[in-house]
Amino acid sequence: VQLQASGGGSVQAGGSLRLSCAHSGRTFSSYTMGWFRQAPGKEREFVAAISWIGGSLYYADSVRGRFTISRDNAKNTVYLQMIGLKPEDTAVYYCAARGGGVLVTPGSYDYWGQGTLVTVSS
């Protein structure tokens, strides 16, 4: 399984970005997909996750209402739509996959993408 994240960039506070994560495997639809982020000097933290069938969505309190995770199993892609971005959202964003149900701890995920940088200026 290989994951390729894209869509990061630099925006001003209040702006929006959409991150994408392409999954190389043929069994994409069987994986729970998650987004995590890591800011400089901080630990990697959970952002959002979506179950394999897309029926269960989970968000960190810090992004709920501003970020939306979705997936297109036909395109083997998971998305993270981010609106109302804040400077504290600045981080490298990683997508990850796991074969079981939704969990929020980074160590629970089996596969990781390379990360894409999001920078939000005030």
Summary of the structure (lengths in Angstrom):
residues: 122
radius of gyration: 13.2
end to end distance: 37.1
largest distance: 41.2
contacts: 376
relative contact order: 0.32
helix: 7%
strand: 49%
